[in-house]
Amino acid sequence: MFYADHRKHGLRHSPFKALVAPRPIAWVSSLSTDGVVNLAPYSFFNAMADSPPIIVFAPNNPRLGGGRKDTLENIEQTGEFVVNLCNWDLRVAMNESSAHVPPEVDEIELAGLTAAPSEIVKPPRVAEAPAALECEFLFRVRLPGSSPKIENNACFGRVVGVHISDDIIVDGMVDMTRYRPIARCGYMDYALVESVFSMDRPDDNLEASEARRRQEAAE
Ligand SMILES: Cc1cc2nc3c(=O)[nH]c(=O)nc-3n(C[C@H](O)[C@H](O)[C@H](O)COP(=O)(O)O)c2cc1C
């Protein structure tokens, strides 16, 4: 099948988010100018650079129209936020924190979680999270919306501090089987990372890939 108009795919639901999957989840904690803690998940999220580390996430308004996400409001006003990373054990709390509640509600508390102080930025991090990235807000790019009511935004942040739970580090590396991150797929689906596989890049290990090529040719 093929479609060009994203509203005319002929399927039960738009397949777009099921195709660009799985997407990691930025569980963003921020502070309002009044000091109220906000926490919400964002799966239009990824790392864009690692030297220095830069992330992007997208607080959009697909249905609400008009009202902007509290997260966007907070980070534009204060210039800081924390991307907490979410794993299997936190899936229910993460989902609960996506409820549309008034800005004066502290969603870390609402989800039954513990706020831990950050080292560099003011917004707290989620103590239970296996990892957290303290971020300085860089800038927002306004993206096209398919109607005037839809506001799409890409928000970039520079990572200025990284917390990792010692429980997920084995031999100096993050062990994915201990980390067990969850990620967003399409519809109401999520993925759980329980196993990984490794591949050398061709240029990283020329000798090994040459030997492999010779062996494959001989077989
Ligand atoms: C797993 C998950 C991923 C989400 N990803 C996004 C996203 O990428 N962009 C977005 O605008 N909303 C996303 N949402 C919805 C927001 O979390 C929700 O609108 C939330 O209430 C926003 O909170 P805030 O107004 O406190 O920032 C997601 C919800 C869930 C459960």
The ligand as an ORCA input file, in Angstrom:
! r2SCAN-3c Opt
* xyz 0 1
  C       4.117      7.298     26.456
  C       3.586      8.679     26.152
  C       4.246      9.466     25.229
  C       3.778     10.754     24.930
  N       4.467     11.504     24.007
  C       4.067     12.753     23.730
  C       4.800     13.550     22.798
  O       5.823     13.137     22.228
  N       4.351     14.818     22.571
  C       3.247     15.320     23.203
  O       2.912     16.483     22.970
  N       2.536     14.592     24.098
  C       2.928     13.327     24.386
  N       2.235     12.579     25.307
  C       1.115     13.199     26.027
  C       1.614     14.068     27.198
  O       2.375     13.301     28.117
  C       0.392     14.673     27.916
  O      -0.264     15.566     27.027
  C       0.739     15.372     29.224
  O      -0.439     15.667     29.941
  C       1.487     16.664     29.006
  O       1.775     17.159     30.279
  P       2.182     18.647     30.583
  O       1.074     19.557     30.079
  O       2.307     18.622     32.085
  O       3.500     18.898     29.913
  C       2.641     11.269     25.595
  C       1.956     10.470     26.520
  C       2.431      9.183     26.793
  C       1.693      8.312     27.795
*
